[in-house]
Amino acid sequence: MTQIFWWSITGLALVGAGLNARMKWQGFVCWLVTNIAMCSKACAQGDWPQAALWVAYTGLSVLGLVSWLKKSHSAPLGAIGRKGSANGTQP
């Protein structure tokens, strides 16, 4: 059971990477969940350098998610993901 859980966490982390590669904010949510899980595992094992790394990754995931959501709210409605000018709007 434990192995299935950790393989699922690993799979979710890869899904997050794929979503981020496709410029989807949901990738940061996947990473947030998996980073917290991996941090808890490192803490339980007493692996403090690894736990510190996962805490940093968690903070970066939060920062990325907040930044992404702020950016999407400042863009014109429907402009996110469109091809066109640098700000995402059509020429």
C-alpha positions in Angstrom: 0.0 0.0 0.0 2.8 2.4 0.9 4.6 1.8 -2.3 1.4 2.4 -4.3 1.0 5.8 -2.5 4.5 6.9 -3.3 4.4 5.8 -6.9 1.1 7.8 -7.2 2.8 10.8 -5.7 5.6 10.4 -8.3 3.1 10.1 -11.1 1.3 13.2 -10.0 4.6 15.1 -9.9 5.2 14.0 -13.5 1.6 15.1 -14.5 2.4 18.5 -12.9 5.6 18.8 -15.0 3.6 18.0 -18.1 0.9 20.5 -17.3 3.6 23.2 -16.7 5.2 22.3 -20.0 1.8 23.0 -21.6 1.5 26.3 -19.7 -1.3 25.1 -17.4 -1.5 26.6 -13.9 -2.8 23.3 -12.6 0.7 21.9 -12.8 1.7 24.1 -9.8 -1.2 22.6 -7.8 0.0 19.1 -8.6 3.5 20.1 -7.5 2.2 21.7 -4.4 0.6 18.5 -3.3 3.5 16.3 -4.2 6.1 18.6 -2.7 4.2 18.6 0.7 4.0 14.8 0.5 7.7 14.4 -0.3 8.7 16.9 2.5 6.7 14.9 5.0 8.4 11.7 3.9 11.8 13.3 4.2 10.9 14.6 7.7 9.7 11.2 8.8 13.0 9.7 7.7 15.0 12.4 9.4 16.5 13.5 6.1 16.7 17.2 6.9 18.6 18.5 3.9 16.1 16.7 1.6 13.2 18.1 3.7 14.7 21.6 3.3 14.8 21.1 -0.4 11.1 20.1 -0.6 10.2 23.1 1.6 11.9 25.3 -0.9 10.2 23.6 -3.8 6.8 24.0 -2.0 7.5 27.7 -1.6 8.5 28.1 -5.3 5.3 26.2 -6.3 3.2 28.7 -4.3 5.1 31.6 -5.8 4.6 30.2 -9.3 0.9 29.6 -8.8 0.3 33.1 -7.3 2.3 34.7 -10.1 0.5 32.7 -12.8 -3.0 33.5 -11.4 -2.1 37.2 -11.1 -0.9 37.3 -14.7 -4.0 35.5 -15.9 -6.3 38.0 -14.1 -4.5 41.0 -15.6 -4.8 39.8 -19.1 -7.9 40.5 -21.3 -10.7 38.0 -20.9 -10.0 34.9 -23.1 -6.5 36.1 -24.1 -4.6 33.4 -22.1 -3.1 30.9 -24.4 -3.8 32.7 -27.6 -1.2 33.2 -30.2 -0.5 36.8 -31.1 1.4 39.7 -29.5 3.7 39.4 -26.5 0.8 40.1 -24.0 -1.3 37.3 -25.4 -3.8 39.4 -27.4 -4.5 39.2 -31.0 -2.9 41.8 -33.3 
